[in-house]
Amino acid sequence: MTSPEKKQWGDKVSHTVFSAYNRLPKKGKPQGREVTVLAAFLTSSPSQELKVVALGTGTKCIGRSRLSVAGDVLNDSHAEIVARRALLRYFYSEIQKSSMQLPGAATADSLFYKEAGGFGSGKYKMRPGWQLHLYISQLPCGDASLNSQLFPCLNSSVKEGCSISSTGKLNDLMEEILESAMKNNGDCSHVIGTVQRKPGRGDATLSVSCSDKIARWNVVGVQGALLSHFLQPVYISSITVGQSRNCSDKEVEEQLTRALTDRVLPLSKKLTSPFKVNKPLFSVASIPLEVFRHAETAASTLTCGFSISWNKSGLHEVILGTTGRKQGTSAKGATFPSSESTLCKKRMLESFLSLSRSLTSFPSNETSYKRLKEKAEEYNSALKVFKESPQFSNWLVKPLQFEPQVLMGQ
């Protein structure tokens, strides 16, 4: 695809995403000087018709002290992660729809079909000619943002002897990196290409950056361990990022390629089918509105604390990113089931168990989140290859007590 064609594609994706966002009600959207990040997953048909199927906003995640042993809070409310979990709920809905069809059938209103025979028979896969695309209004946090528009600011801050507190508001993501750079005379090269922790003031988070998570999706797919019981790996065909005022389109594409593809390319020969190293097309869309350029405007704006999650199958909720629960949850009602986001592990496990009971091809009485993930053997083999690679070997692991064990009453 030529540069003008990629630009045209990026703008088409961007226009489709913002049209979908603008149709949503005001609840949870940035107000006044507030800013956020917007991410969305789209599907394209063989005729290249684009549709937004899942959308998320947000820049927050919870600290370690707020992690829940019941799996009833959303740990990571960054836009890309909210959009991806909304996408998973859409996948559950689409598999349920496809399960009503005859094997091998692929009707126009379903994203998936079940293979009638051959390798991987018994699992669902995307219909031929259909593709999945990701849009993000700015470079994803972590490795893709290093060496970009933020680094000249960081390096100049180090050289001028500024304190972390005076530069930290530039972008929370860079606080640990700036501190590390100060210890190395302003040299940030030693952190490029490594797993980065998501930002967190005071209470450290155990969530890794969006760059690292997207790189992981380029190896094991976006569907995750649970859905891989039913679904062949689903890979992203293209990633579009909003243009930066401080970087050329070429620089943005180079950053995306280095952080999201080049880091996992060495794993190509170690993976077995159906897993692979995915190489999406990278494109840059026109500069989004200032409200969606969190990284570039953080010094003069406020960060919206809410995350919107939406998908095409009927999901629409607003989450408070610092608590991982639905907007409007009072301190008194914080442990009520009504406060739980449908994107939290507990609710996702409920969806998995509900779907598994309706699929006769998946007879299982197992209700442990951890053990169900462990039983996805092919997926875990690919994940092991990924996590054992040098650049991802320091992946942050949450303590086992924070995996929801058993759903009561199952």
PyMOL commands that set and color helices and strands:
alter all, ss='L'
color gray80, all
select helices_A, chain A and resi 3-22+64-66+79-98+143-145+150-159+164-170+172-183+189-191+210-220+224-227+249-262+265-270+290-292+294-297+337-339+345-358+369-374+377-388+390-392+400-402
alter helices_A, ss='H'
color red, helices_A
select strands_A, chain A and resi 34-35+38-44+50-57+59-61+76-78+112-114+124-126+131-136+236-242+281-285+302-303+306-311+316-320+325-326
alter strands_A, ss='S'
color yellow, strands_A
deselect
rebuild
show_as cartoon
